[in-house]
Amino acid sequence: MKQNEDIKSITENAEKGDAVAQYQLGCTFLENESPELDKAKYWFELSAKQGCPEGLNGLGYCHLVLKQHEDALTLFKEAADMGPAKSKHNLAYLYERGLGVEQDDAKSFSLYLCAAEDGYVPSMVNVGYCYAQGRGTPRNEAKSFYWMTKAAKNQDREALYNVARYYNEGIGVWKNVAVAKAVLQHLSDCGYEDATRYLECLPEKKYGA
């Protein structure tokens, strides 16, 4: 009931021209069990026309889904210039994959790092991968572990899985299989299948630092 009341309130405000509400309403159409991209795009467009950075980012996402990469690039750039970390993350993704722009690992890493420093958890995970793989920046296992741990503290499951893997393999941190097992068991109990499979491959004997 509360959720329906919230959506009703958002809809009323969006129809009155509130840019943030228009963005929020667009998001509700993407979060449906069967996402309605056209309706989401309509509300994001109204929000973006008022210069709302979240609306610009949402509209950019719609263009990304539609594979209109150059339009997505323009919108993500405009939104990122206004500050939202999610827009920087999305822009980094385009540079990483070379979508609508020349592929550039260094630029991608720089944007991911900026978004991560702004507190955007998915970017923290990607910065961790960049340092682990030497993608766009010199390889640095300790920094990779740092960023994965930072994301893991926000209960990001992919980051938690990687932290466990790093402890098990001694990547950027002293090897500690006991810690790795504890984290993996937690993830497995939460239904994270990759953690369950990884646990099954670990030896029965427990080791600790």
N, C-alpha and C positions, 0 to 999 in steps of 0.2 A: 504493500500500500504506500509506504513512504517513498519508494522509488518512483511510483506512478505520479505521486504528488510533486516530486522533484522535477520530473520530466515535464509535467504540466506547467510548472513555474518557469522552467527554462524556455519552453516553447512560447509562453506569453511574453517573456522578456525579449526573446529573439524576434518575435513578430513586431515588437515595438522599436526594433532597431539597435538593440544592445549587441555590440560586436562580440563581446566575450560569450554571451549567451548563444549567439549564432554559431560560434565555434563549438561550444559545448553540445549544441543540438546536432551539429554535423557529426560530432564524435559518437553520439548515441546511435546514429544510423550505421556507423561502421562497426559498432559493438554488438549489433543484433546477431542472432544466431545465423541469419542469412543477410549479410551486409548489403546495404542499399547504397551503392557508390554514387549514383546519380543524385539522390537526395542529399547525401553528405556533401557532395561537390557544390550543390546549389547553396547550401548554408555557409560553407567555407568561402565561397566567392563573395557573398554578401559581407562576411566578416573581413575578408582580405581587402575589399574595396574601402573599408574604413581604416586601413592601415594596421589592423590587429596582427601582431607577429604570429600568434598561434593560428589564426585563420590562414595566413600566408603559408605556414608550414603544413596545415591540413590540406590546403589546396594543392600544394606541391606533392604531397603524398598521393593524392588522387591522380595527378598527372604521372607519377612514377608507376602506379598500378596499371595505368593505361599505356605505359611504355612511351610516353611523351616526355622523353628525358631532358630535352633542352628547356622545355617549359618548367619542368620540375627544378632544374638547376637554377633558373632565374628566380623562382619563388623561394627556394631554400636560401639562396644568397641574400635576397632582400630580408628575409626573416632573420637569418643569422646575424646580419648587420645590426639588428635591433637587440640581439642578446640571447634569445632562448637557446639553451644547450641542445635541445632535441633537434633544432634546425641545423646546428653545427654538425651534429652527428649524422644527420641525413645527407648533408652536403659532403661530408667526409666519405660516406658510402658511395656517392656518385664518382668521386675522384678515385676511390679504391677500385671500383669496377670499370671505370672509363665509360660511364653512361652520360651521354650528352656533353662530354668534355674529354680532353686527352687524359688517359690514365696517369696518375701521379701519386706514387706511394708516399713521398715526402709531404706533399700537401695534405693527403688523407690523414697521415699520422698527426700532423700539426693540428688539424681540426678536431680529431678524436681527442687529443691531449687537452685541447682548450675546453671541450665539452666535459671531459672527465674532471678537470680542475674546477669546473662549475658545478660538479656534483651529479652529473648524469651517469647513472650506473652502467647502462649498456656500453657507453664509451670507455668506462674504466676497464671493462672486460676486453674490449678491442685494443686498447692501449697495451694491456697485458700480452695479448697475442702478438702485437707488433714488436714488442721488446723480445718476446720469445723467439720470433722468427727472423728478426732483423729486417723487418719490412718498413721502410721509410725512415728508419733510425738504426743506429748500431745495435747489434744483439746484446742484451743485458738481462741475464736470468734473474738477478736480484731485483731489478726494477719491475720485471714481469711479475714476480712473486708479490711485490709490494702492491701493484695495482689490482691483481687478482684478489688479494686479501682485503683490500679496501672495498672492492665490489662485494665480496663475500660477507662483509660485515653488514651489508644491506640485504642479506638473505637472498642474493642472486644465486640460483641453483647451479647454473653453468660455472660461475666463479667458484662456488664451494667445491664443485667437482674437480676443477683444475687445481685448487689449493690442495685438495687431498692427493691428487696425482703428483703434484710437486713435492709434497712431503714423502710420498712413497718412493719417488725416484731421485730425491735429493736435488731438485731443480731450484736454484736460487735460495735454498734454505737447507739446514742440516737435515739429513734423512731421518724420518721418524715414522715407521710403519704403523705404530700404535695410534698416533694422531690421525694418520691417513684412514685407518680402518674406522675410527670413531666418526669421522666426518662422512665417510662413505655409507656407514650404517645408518646415520641420520637421514641422509638423502634417500637411501633405499627404503627406509621406513615411510618416507613421504611419497614413495612411488616413482622415484627417478630411476628409470630402467638402466641407464648407462652405469650408474653407481652400483646397482645390483650385479651387473655383469662383471664390472671391475673387481668387486669384492670376491666373486667366485674364482678369480684368477690369482688371488693373493694366497700366500702360504698360510697354513693354520697356525704355525708358531708365531707368537707375538714378539716383536722387537721394539725397543725404545732407545731414544738417545740418552 
